[in-house]
């Protein structure tokens, strides 16, 4: 679910609609008659919305707008008739951010160097820009891995709050720079094992299926970089990898508060590090991080964090933020 006010994609738990509840009961009783027991009161059911809100009305429209622009739709905001029209603010935010990414020019058309290529790639616009620009930072091989690893869920197999063995296993790959470089270490170790990778994953409490899927996703993304003639180069510099991440995920930047929570740099939303992150209960040296996604339950959590230098923002995202004084002050 996308919140245009916070300018964030939220993984939020929301009630189903009556239509969805009825459909789910039908799925369970497809082959024979039966009874449906709902784990909530009749009053709760009556309070549900009649229909589920169309997905296009509750998601970030960045990818949708890119696709429409690629199809030749010039005026997406006013000249295209959606079957279910999204809030105009969603469209405006998408256009503004695509312009900030360099995917659209001053006239709202796709840029040849970025926008047209981003529209073809099967990742979100921020990651698409990172991949297309990665050779400029000398780390296209590393960014392919990070893009693939952030596309899968539950790389680490955790056994609960007191899973000491799982935590010790994770520390073998953990780096102080955060989750993205930790994922890079995990993947490189995984492909370096050779045979018996399933046993190796079990030993280090890693999800074999997730890592295998990441390997396939990486191969798919690599084909796009070859198609667009992006040089496949590798870097040993964690700084350049982190700078490359900022070049695309500059919207997802937050500064740490004194109480250990964070505040998003532009909207000022209060955020908390998700317990699954290697940055949980850690204080970044610079006090600033970028994050990959947001999950909203009782608190608003951020996942997949990387420590950044705030002085990179004027250089890599000066068009998105306004700086009246040094960022690090």
C-alpha positions as CSV (number, residue, x, y, z in Angstrom):
1,X,0.0,0.0,0.0
2,X,1.4,3.4,-1.0
3,X,1.0,6.4,1.2
4,X,1.4,9.6,-1.0
5,X,1.6,11.8,2.1
6,X,4.5,9.9,3.6
7,X,5.8,9.1,0.1
8,X,6.4,5.5,1.2
9,X,5.4,2.0,0.2
10,X,3.9,0.4,3.3
11,X,3.6,-3.3,3.9
12,X,0.5,-2.9,6.1
13,X,-1.9,-5.5,7.6
14,X,-5.5,-4.4,6.7
15,X,-8.9,-6.1,7.1
16,X,-10.3,-8.0,4.1
17,X,-13.5,-6.8,2.3
18,X,-16.8,-8.6,2.5
19,X,-16.3,-9.6,-1.2
20,X,-12.9,-11.1,-0.4
21,X,-14.3,-13.0,2.6
22,X,-17.0,-14.5,0.5
23,X,-14.6,-15.5,-2.2
24,X,-12.3,-17.2,0.3
25,X,-15.1,-19.2,1.7
26,X,-16.0,-20.3,-1.9
27,X,-12.4,-21.4,-2.5
28,X,-12.5,-23.6,0.6
29,X,-15.8,-25.3,-0.4
30,X,-15.2,-25.7,-4.1
31,X,-15.3,-29.5,-4.2
32,X,-18.0,-30.3,-1.7
33,X,-20.6,-28.7,0.6
34,X,-19.4,-27.5,4.0
35,X,-19.4,-24.8,6.7
36,X,-17.3,-21.6,6.9
37,X,-16.1,-20.5,10.4
38,X,-14.8,-17.0,10.4
39,X,-12.4,-16.1,13.3
40,X,-14.1,-12.7,13.9
41,X,-17.5,-11.6,15.1
42,X,-20.5,-10.9,12.9
43,X,-20.3,-7.3,14.0
44,X,-16.7,-7.1,12.7
45,X,-17.9,-8.7,9.4
46,X,-20.6,-6.1,9.0
47,X,-18.1,-3.4,9.6
48,X,-15.9,-4.5,6.6
49,X,-15.9,-2.6,3.3
50,X,-18.1,-4.1,0.7
51,X,-15.4,-4.3,-2.0
52,X,-11.6,-4.4,-2.0
53,X,-10.1,-1.1,-3.1
54,X,-8.5,-1.6,-6.6
55,X,-4.8,-2.1,-6.4
56,X,-4.0,0.8,-8.7
57,X,-5.6,3.1,-6.1
58,X,-3.4,2.0,-3.3
59,X,0.1,1.4,-4.8
60,X,3.0,3.5,-6.0
61,X,2.3,4.3,-9.6
62,X,5.9,4.8,-10.6
63,X,6.1,1.6,-12.6
64,X,2.6,2.1,-14.1
65,X,3.4,5.6,-15.3
66,X,6.7,4.3,-16.8
67,X,4.8,1.6,-18.7
68,X,2.1,4.1,-20.0
69,X,4.8,6.5,-21.1
70,X,6.6,3.7,-22.9
71,X,3.3,2.9,-24.7
72,X,3.1,6.5,-25.9
73,X,0.6,8.0,-23.5
74,X,1.7,11.6,-23.3
75,X,-0.6,13.1,-20.6
76,X,-1.0,10.3,-18.0
77,X,-2.4,12.7,-15.4
78,X,-5.3,14.0,-17.5
79,X,-5.3,12.3,-20.8
80,X,-5.6,8.6,-19.9
81,X,-8.9,7.0,-18.8
82,X,-8.1,4.4,-16.1
83,X,-10.8,1.7,-15.5
84,X,-10.5,2.6,-11.8
85,X,-9.1,6.1,-11.6
86,X,-6.4,6.5,-8.9
87,X,-6.2,9.6,-6.7
88,X,-4.6,12.4,-8.7
89,X,-2.1,12.9,-5.9
90,X,-0.8,9.3,-6.6
91,X,-0.2,10.2,-10.3
92,X,1.4,13.5,-9.4
93,X,3.8,12.0,-6.9
94,X,4.8,9.3,-9.4
95,X,5.5,11.9,-12.1
96,X,7.5,14.0,-9.7
97,X,9.6,11.2,-8.5
98,X,10.3,9.7,-12.0
99,X,11.5,13.2,-12.9
100,X,13.8,13.2,-9.9
101,X,15.1,9.8,-10.9
102,X,16.0,11.1,-14.3
103,X,13.4,8.9,-16.0
104,X,11.4,11.8,-17.4
105,X,12.6,15.1,-19.0
106,X,11.2,18.6,-18.5
107,X,8.4,17.8,-21.0
108,X,7.4,14.6,-19.2
109,X,8.7,12.3,-21.9
110,X,10.9,9.3,-21.2
111,X,14.6,10.0,-21.3
112,X,16.5,7.8,-23.7
113,X,19.4,7.1,-21.4
114,X,17.3,6.1,-18.4
115,X,13.6,6.3,-18.7
116,X,13.1,4.1,-21.8
117,X,15.4,1.4,-20.3
118,X,13.9,1.6,-16.9
119,X,10.4,0.9,-18.4
120,X,11.6,-2.5,-19.7
121,X,13.2,-3.7,-16.4
122,X,11.3,-6.0,-14.0
123,X,12.3,-4.1,-10.9
124,X,11.0,-0.9,-9.2
125,X,12.2,2.3,-10.8
126,X,14.6,3.1,-8.0
127,X,16.4,-0.2,-8.4
128,X,16.3,0.0,-12.2
129,X,18.2,3.3,-12.0
130,X,20.7,1.9,-9.6
131,X,21.4,-1.1,-12.0
132,X,21.6,1.1,-15.1
133,X,24.0,3.6,-13.3
134,X,26.0,0.9,-11.4
135,X,28.9,0.8,-13.9
136,X,29.6,4.5,-13.2
137,X,30.3,3.5,-9.6
138,X,32.3,0.5,-10.7
139,X,30.0,-2.0,-9.0
140,X,27.5,-3.4,-11.5
141,X,28.2,-7.0,-10.5
142,X,27.6,-6.2,-6.8
143,X,24.4,-4.3,-7.6
144,X,23.0,-7.3,-9.6
145,X,23.5,-9.4,-6.5
146,X,22.0,-6.9,-4.1
147,X,19.0,-6.4,-6.4
148,X,18.4,-10.1,-6.6
149,X,18.8,-10.6,-2.8
150,X,16.3,-7.8,-2.0
151,X,13.8,-9.5,-4.3
152,X,13.5,-12.6,-2.1
153,X,12.2,-13.0,1.4
154,X,13.7,-14.5,4.5
155,X,17.3,-15.2,3.5
156,X,18.1,-16.0,7.1
157,X,16.2,-18.8,8.9
158,X,15.5,-17.4,12.4
159,X,14.0,-19.5,15.1
160,X,12.5,-16.8,17.4
161,X,13.5,-14.2,19.9
162,X,16.0,-16.4,21.7
163,X,17.6,-18.0,18.6
164,X,21.2,-17.6,19.7
165,X,22.5,-20.1,17.1
166,X,20.8,-18.3,14.3
167,X,22.2,-15.0,15.4
168,X,25.7,-16.3,15.7
169,X,25.4,-17.8,12.2
170,X,24.2,-14.5,10.8
171,X,27.2,-12.7,12.4
172,X,29.6,-14.6,10.2
173,X,28.3,-12.5,7.2
174,X,27.3,-9.3,9.0
175,X,29.1,-6.0,8.3
176,X,28.6,-2.7,10.1
177,X,27.6,-1.0,6.9
178,X,24.2,-2.7,7.0
179,X,21.9,-5.3,5.4
180,X,22.7,-4.8,1.7
181,X,26.4,-5.5,2.1
182,X,25.6,-8.4,4.4
183,X,23.4,-9.9,1.7
184,X,26.3,-9.5,-0.7
185,X,28.5,-11.5,1.6
186,X,25.9,-14.2,2.0
187,X,25.4,-14.6,-1.8
188,X,29.1,-14.6,-2.6
189,X,29.7,-17.3,0.1
190,X,26.7,-19.3,-1.3
191,X,28.0,-19.4,-4.9
192,X,31.5,-20.1,-3.6
193,X,30.5,-23.3,-1.9
194,X,30.0,-25.3,-5.1
195,X,28.3,-28.7,-4.3
196,X,26.3,-29.5,-1.2
197,X,24.9,-25.9,-1.0
198,X,21.8,-27.2,0.7
199,X,23.8,-28.7,3.6
200,X,25.9,-25.5,3.8
201,X,22.7,-23.4,4.0
202,X,21.4,-25.6,6.8
203,X,24.6,-25.3,8.7
204,X,24.6,-21.5,8.6
205,X,20.8,-21.2,9.0
206,X,20.2,-19.8,5.5
207,X,17.2,-20.3,3.2
208,X,18.4,-22.5,0.4
209,X,15.3,-21.9,-1.7
210,X,15.5,-18.1,-1.3
211,X,19.2,-18.1,-2.3
212,X,18.5,-20.3,-5.3
213,X,15.8,-18.0,-6.4
214,X,18.1,-15.0,-6.0
215,X,20.6,-16.7,-8.2
216,X,18.0,-17.1,-11.0
217,X,16.8,-13.5,-10.6
218,X,20.3,-12.2,-10.9
219,X,20.8,-14.1,-14.1
220,X,17.6,-12.5,-15.5
221,X,18.7,-9.0,-14.5
222,X,22.1,-9.6,-15.9
223,X,20.5,-10.1,-19.3
224,X,19.0,-6.6,-19.2
225,X,22.3,-5.0,-18.4
226,X,23.9,-6.8,-21.3
227,X,21.0,-5.7,-23.6
228,X,21.6,-2.1,-22.6
229,X,25.4,-2.5,-22.8
230,X,26.0,-1.7,-19.2
231,X,29.6,-2.8,-18.5
232,X,29.8,-5.7,-16.0
233,X,32.4,-4.5,-13.5
234,X,33.2,-5.3,-9.9
235,X,34.3,-3.2,-7.0
236,X,36.0,-3.9,-3.7
237,X,34.9,-0.6,-2.3
238,X,31.9,-0.7,0.1
239,X,31.8,3.1,-0.2
240,X,31.1,3.1,-3.9
241,X,28.4,0.4,-3.5
242,X,26.7,2.5,-0.8
243,X,26.9,5.6,-2.9
244,X,25.4,3.7,-5.8
245,X,22.5,2.7,-3.6
246,X,21.9,6.4,-2.6
247,X,21.8,7.3,-6.3
248,X,18.5,5.4,-6.6
249,X,17.1,5.2,-3.1
250,X,17.7,8.8,-2.1
251,X,13.9,9.1,-1.3
252,X,14.3,6.4,1.4
253,X,16.7,8.2,3.7
254,X,16.3,8.7,7.4
255,X,18.3,10.2,10.3
256,X,18.5,8.7,13.7
257,X,16.9,10.3,16.7
258,X,18.3,10.3,20.3
259,X,15.9,7.6,21.4
260,X,17.1,5.2,18.7
261,X,14.2,5.7,16.3
262,X,14.6,7.4,12.9
263,X,12.9,10.3,11.1
264,X,12.6,10.3,7.3
265,X,14.7,13.1,5.8
266,X,12.0,14.7,3.7
267,X,8.6,14.0,5.2
268,X,9.7,13.7,8.8
269,X,7.9,10.3,9.4
270,X,9.0,8.5,12.6
271,X,10.5,5.1,11.7
272,X,11.8,2.1,13.6
273,X,14.4,-0.5,12.6
274,X,12.8,-3.9,12.0
275,X,14.2,-6.7,14.3
276,X,15.2,-8.7,11.2
277,X,17.8,-6.0,10.2
278,X,21.4,-6.3,11.1
279,X,21.1,-2.6,12.2
280,X,18.6,-3.5,14.9
281,X,19.8,-2.1,18.2
282,X,22.9,-0.6,16.5
283,X,23.7,3.0,16.1
284,X,25.2,3.9,12.7
285,X,28.4,5.8,12.8
286,X,27.1,8.6,10.7
287,X,23.6,8.6,12.2
288,X,22.0,8.3,8.7
289,X,20.7,5.3,6.8
290,X,18.8,4.4,3.6
291,X,16.2,1.7,3.6
292,X,14.6,-0.6,1.1
293,X,11.1,-1.0,2.3
294,X,8.6,0.0,5.0
295,X,6.4,-2.3,7.1
296,X,3.5,-0.9,9.2
297,X,2.1,-2.8,12.1
298,X,1.8,-1.1,15.5
299,X,4.9,0.9,14.5
300,X,6.3,1.9,11.2
301,X,9.3,-0.3,10.6
302,X,12.1,0.0,8.0
303,X,13.8,-3.0,6.6
304,X,17.1,-3.6,4.6
305,X,19.1,-0.7,5.8
306,X,22.5,0.6,4.7
307,X,24.6,3.3,6.6
308,X,25.2,6.3,4.4
309,X,27.2,9.5,4.7
310,X,24.7,12.5,4.6
311,X,27.2,14.5,2.7
312,X,26.6,12.3,-0.3
313,X,23.0,13.6,-0.6
314,X,23.9,17.1,-2.1
315,X,26.0,15.4,-4.7
316,X,23.7,12.5,-5.6
317,X,20.3,13.9,-4.8
318,X,20.7,17.7,-4.6
319,X,17.8,18.0,-7.0
320,X,15.4,16.2,-4.6
321,X,16.4,17.9,-1.3
322,X,17.0,21.5,-0.5
323,X,20.1,22.2,1.6
324,X,20.5,25.4,3.4
325,X,23.4,24.1,5.6
326,X,25.8,21.2,5.6
327,X,23.7,18.0,5.9
328,X,25.9,16.4,8.6
329,X,25.5,19.3,10.9
